[in-house]
Structures are given as structure tokens and as C-alpha cells.
């Protein structure tokens, strides 16, 4: 369920920028049906998620799992997949069927939340500064960028694999705000990951924890914008 951040303190000023996540906000959350793959393959519940992603977060800016290193551009996709195979027996209880895994991930097509894209376009037309802040993989760049008009809508794109930082590292939010030339207190951030939302809120950004229904989350965004000096249209 999505939830907006608490009201900004008095005097925080009008919103000047809105920062959007990609997977789970612009697009439907990727690989959201891993439980189906686990059941089909007979792997323990939650084991493939653990194998792929490990724990969340960063430690002093350093990755704590291969997936984090992949998103920070420190590992290639081939190196990451080799690591999956190497760790699989310990996590899954048996080797990973890599061909089945590749087939499953290849079949997970990207679906775009078009109401979100249309809302981004209206914000652009209203003169609001916009940024896309995504944790992503270098080898997937062409694929996700082809799903909607990224360059037309977002003058500022911060991709974790290009900047060597990933959410929820506070530095990546500070970097994004610096590129937008705004203070965190006059920006709104939308993300489907609670850790990422909490880290942004701790820096003073207003936040929307994006849920399964994009219309609900966009309504929460509009409530923040209305409260902070931008009338939705």
C-alpha cells in the first residue's frame, strides 16, 4: 500500500522538483512473480529472491551483495550470473537451472504505468524540474530506456550503474538534488521500495511510497503538490 510522507514543516517552501523511480513507478515492478518460478522449479519459498538480491541497503557506501555491486557498475551481468550459479547450492539446496532462470527472466516483459508517464509530461509542461533516479544494470540500459520517452521527459537521469552509487545510499539523493539545483526540502521522491523512501525522507525530501495502484499513488503526489504550492491539473 502506498503512503505519503508527513506534512513538511512550515516554511519549507513550494515544491520545485519531483524525482521518480523507474521499476515499480514508471514501470510495473520487475520480476514480481519470482514465487511462481520458485514453485515451478521446486525451490524453497523465498530462496530465489534471497539468491538474487540478498539483504537490502549499503554499508558505508559499499555493496553488501553481488546484486548491489551489479547495480553500482562494479560487476558485469556475466559475473553476476556466475555468482548465482556458485552460491545456488547453499541457498537453494541444489544447483540453479540457469537455462530455466534465463528463460523466466527473458519472459518477464516490461509493462509501463502510462498514467505515471502522462503525469510526468504534465509536470514538465508546468515547468517543474524532473529527474529519474533508478537502481539499474548497465546491460539493461537500452531495454528499459526504449520503454518510454526518457530523454523527452527527464532532463536529469541518475542511473546507479553509471554513478557508482545506489539507493538507499544518501549520497545518490544528494547527487540528484545537486544536478537539479534544488535543496532536498523542496523535492518530492516516488519509489516502490520502503528502504529507498525512508532514506529520502531522512534527508528532508517529501516522499510517496508507490503502491500497486498507480492512480492512488499519483493522487498522493497531487495532494503533496497542492499543499506545497503546485495545483494539479
Beta strands, then each sheet from edge to edge (+ up, - down):
strand 1: 3-4
strand 2: 17-20
strand 3: 58-59
strand 4: 62-63
strand 5: 129-134
strand 6: 156-159
strand 7: 187-191
strand 8: 206-209
sheet 1: 1+ 8- 7- 2- 5- 6-
sheet 2: 3+ 4-
end
